[in-house]
Amino acid sequence: MEFSLKDTQNNHLRTIELSEALFGRKVRKDLLARMVNYQLAKRRSGTASTKGRSEVRGGGRKPYRQKGTGNARQGTIRAPQFRTGGIVFGPQPRSYAHKMDKKERRLALMTALSAKHAAGEMVFVEKLALPEVKTKAMKAILTALDAGHTALIVVAQEDRNVELSARNLPGVKVLRLEGINTYDLLAHEKVIITEDAVKRLEERLT
């Protein structure tokens, strides 16, 4: 497959050839949905916790005698029916993560790349470098590339100037190649990826 390689001013430089297995796959919405659910489930902290009647402090003796009061018999004020009592079947710390095969996760990533390309929401740039940390300069580049409201920038390796320049721009996220994932690809309107990052991605996935 042939793609247009651009500079940071959105000018066409040359044409590059990339793997059809990476950018020309049939879009499987079911697989993408499963992968997004997988990622979001893993992000959940699962720290919600409540105390049962045996864990609530106090209530060691009967609140009143068994008979003669006209009230229902009670053994402890920490029973669930009391305001200060324990919780029945309340949430406990747990993991929300579920299993998804490595092959499926890899296929979902390639499908997400194909989906973004098919929708015309992927821009390939020769390189993305800034001489200094400058948010204004990064904003100008994104405007020239028609990045839209949200943009994901994928770079091959750590680039402090690029990462810090984009940090304060709302809706803009910078990912190094090892951090690229299905959810972030789908969550952003445009994906801007450098030539070096694309070549390394091809080596990794194909």
N, C-alpha and C positions, 0 to 999 in steps of 0.2 A: 504494500500500500504506500502511496506517495502522499507526503504532507508538506505544507508550506512552512518553512522555517523563517521566523521573523526576528527583527531586532526590537529593542525596547521602545522604539517609536512606531511600531506596527508596520514597518516596511518589509516587504518580501526580500529575502536574501537569496535563498536557493531552495531546492526541493530535496527532501530526505525520504528514504525508504524505511518503513517500519513493518514489523511483523503483523500479519493479518490475524494471527492467533491472539494477539494482545489487543488490537484495536478494531477488529472486524468480526467479533463474535456476535451471535444472536443474543439479544437481550432477554434474559430470563428474570422476570419480575419476582417470581416465587423464590428464587435463590437469593436475590438481592434483599428481599423482605426478611428472609431467615437470617441473613448475615447481619442486617441492621439490628434485629432483635437480639442476636447473639452478643453484639458489641454493647448495646445499651444495658443488657442484663448483667454483663460483666462489670459495668461501671457502677452498678448499685452497691451501696455500702453494706446494706443488710444489717444495720446496727439497731433497728427498732427493737425495743425490749420492754416487757411488762412483767410485773410480779404476780405470782399466783398466791393463793391463801396461805401456803406454807412459807412464803418468802416475805410477806408483809410483817413489819414489826408490830409487836403487841398482840393483844387478844388471847392471852394465856389462860384466862379464866372465863367462866360464864358471865355474860353481862348482867343477868338476873336469874333468880331461881327458876327451877323447871316448871313448877305448878303454882297456881293461885294468883297470877298477875293478870290473866285475861289476854295476854299476848301469846303469839306463837313461840314455841320453845326455841331457844337459840343456844348454841354451844360456844360461839366466839364472835366478837364484833369484826373479825377479819374475814368473815364469810363473804362470798361474792355479792350477796344481796345488800350489804351495807355500803354506804358511800365511801368509807375508808377501807373497804375490803379488797381482797385480791381480784384479779381479772381472770375470767374464764376463757380459755383458748385464745389468749392475747398473743401478739407477735413476739417472737423470740429471735435472737441473732441467728442469721442463716446466710447462706450464699445463694444468690439468684442465678449464678452462672449455669449454663447447660452445655452439653457437648456438641461440637460441630467438627467434622473431620477436617484435617489439614488440606486435603485435596479440594474439599468444598470451599474452604476459606480462600484458597488460591484461585479457584475458578470464579468465585464471587468478585474478587479484586479485578480480574481480567474482564469480567462482564461489566463491572462498573466503569472501567476505562473505555470499553467499547460503547457503552451507553452515552457517556459524555461526548465522545467523538461523534457518534451518530446524531446527537442533538446539536452539534456545532458549538459546543461549550468548552472546547479545549484549544488552548493556544500554545504553540511550540516556539520557544525563544532560544536564540543561539546561546546567550548567557545573560545572567542577571547579576550585576555587580554594582556596588556603590562605593565611591571613594571615602565616604564618611557616613556616619549615622545621621540621616536627614529624612524625617517623615514627609516633608513637602516634596522631596525628590521622588520618593516611593509613590506618593499619591499621583504625581504627574505621569509616572510610568504606567500605573494602573488605568489612569484616564485615557492615555494614548492607546492602550491595549483593549479598551472598551470592556473593562473587567466587570461592570455592573455593580450591583449592591453588595454582593458577597463574592470573595475570590479566595481560592486556595492556591498558594504558591509552593511548588515542589522543587527543591534544590537537591543536588547530588550529595552535598556534604555541608558541614557547619559553616555558616557565613554570618558572622556577628552583625555586620553593617546592615545586611538585608533583614535579618530577623528583628533587630531592634528598631529599624526604620518602619517596619510594618506593624509593630506591636500595638501602637496607639490608634491604628486605623480600624474603625468599627467594621465588622464583617470580613476582615482580612486575616488569614491564618497562614503561617509559613511552616511547612513540614520538610524535614530532611527525608531522604529516600527511604531509610529504614522505618520511618514512621507512617508511610503512606497506607491508607486503609479505606475500606469501602464506604463507611459512614461519612467521613469527611469529604470524599469525592462527590457523593450524592447530595450532601448538605450545602454545598456552595454552588453559586450560579455559574462561575467560570473557574476553570482549572488552568493555571499557567505553569508549564513545566519546562525546565531547561533541557538543552540537547544532551548534555552529559548525563542528566538524571534519566532521560528516556533510554539511552543506550545501556545504562546499568540496570534499569528495570527490565529491559528485554533479556539481558543475560541472566537475571535472577528468576524470571517467570517462564521463559521459553527454553 
